[in-house]
């Protein structure tokens, strides 16, 4: 589904690492989901820093979650994700359960703003996030014990 998205579509502006779009490989996500949680139709999955929506697409297709939400600060990536989800919706009807929003996590309340506040599972690979964004996620994690947060601070980009 994402094979026609090029490297130039997702790479950051020079000198702005926080605008980088990384990649979480499908096998890594599948393993993480299997180990961390069993997702069912009562769950709403949120990917903070969703990029092109590849994680959302995989979660929508491989779990029973009712909705997959993505927050991405780069409008161009958010638009690219929405276009691809719509384009492939007939072949993959579960992609209709994916909702993307262009927003900065520092400006969004994960606790009170719908539909994000409905998320029961939150994923954030914040290796390239600015410090302020990491602090927002830490605060949200601390004050929302009923949610499952998977925040990690590691590079998942291939090393050459």
N, C-alpha and C positions, 0 to 999 in steps of 0.2 A: 504494500500500500504506500509506503514512503520511499520507494526506490527512485522516484523521479525528483526527490528533493536533493539539491546539491549541497556540497560543503559551503559554497559561498552564500547559500540561503541562510545558514545557521551560525556562521562564525561571527565573532564579535568585532566591534570597531577596534582599531589599533589602540593599545594602551588602556582599554576599558574591560578588564577581565570580568567585571560583574555583569557585563552584557553577553557573556559567552553562553552558547547553547551546547551543553555537553550531551552525553548519550549514555543511557542505561540499557545494556543489552537485554533482549527478551529472556534469555536463560537466567541472567542475574535477577531480574524482576520475578520470574516464576519461582526461583528458589527462595527469595526473600518472602514472597507471599505465602508459600507453603510452610515456611518455618515460623513466621511471625503470627499469622492470623488465618482463620477460616472466614472468608468473606461470604455473606449471604444476602438475600434480598432486603434485609433490614438495614444494610450498610450503605453509606454514601461515602465514596472515595474521593479524596482531595489531593491533587498533586500541586504543591507550591513550587513554582519555577518549572511549569509544565512544558516549556519549549514548543516543539512541534506537535505535541500530544501523543507521541508514540507510547508512552507509559499508559496514558488514559485509554488508548485504543486497545492495548493488550489486556488491561484490567477489565474493560467492558466485554471483551470477547471471551475471556477465560475464567471469569467469576460470575457470581449471581448478584452482584451489587445492583441496587436500583438506579443509581446515578453516579457518574464520574464527573467531577468538577476539576477544572484546571485554572490556575492563576499564573499568568505570565506577564512580566513587566514590558517585554518587547512587543509592541503592537504588530510588527511585521510577522513575528513568529505566531502570535495568536491568530492573525488573519490567515496565515498559511495553514495552520491546524484546522481552523473552521472550514476552509475551502476543501481540504482533503477529506475531512469527515463527511461533509455533505456529498462530495463527489462519489465516495465509496459507500454511501448509506444503503443503496439498493442491494449491493453485494453483501454488505455487513450491517444488517438492520440494528444490531446492538449499538452501533456508533451513534444512533439517535439518542442514546442515553448519555452522551458526552456533551458537557457544556463548558465552554472556554470563556474566560474574562481577562481582558487586558488590564492589569492593575499591579501596583507595587505593594508587596506584603506589608510594608511599613505603613501604608495608608488604608489597610483593610482590617477590620476587626473579625478575626476568625471565630470569635465567640458570639457576636451579635448580628452580623450582617448576613441576611439570607441571600442565596441559598447556602453560602459557605458555612454558616453556623450549624447547618444540619449534618456536616461531615462527621462521620464516626471513625474514619481511618484517614490519617493525614501523613503524606509522604513528602519529605523535603530533603533533597540532596543539596545541601547548602555550602558545599565546598567553595564555590565561587561567589557566594553572596557577600555583600558588604556587612560589616560588623553590626550596624544598626538593624539590619534585617534578621541576622542571627539572634540578636537580643529579643526582638519581637517574637520570634518563634519559641525561644526559651521561656518567655513570659506566658505565652499561650499554652505551652505544654504544662507548665507549673499549675495553671489555674483551670485546667480542663482534664481532670483525672479520669473522667468517664470515656475519653477518646483514646484511641491508640495512635501515638505519634511515632513515626519512624524518621527521625532526623539524623543524618549522618554527615560527617565533615571529612569526606575522603574523595580523592579524585577517582572517578570511574572512567576517565578517558584513557584510551590505549596509550601505552608508552612505546615509542619506536626504538 
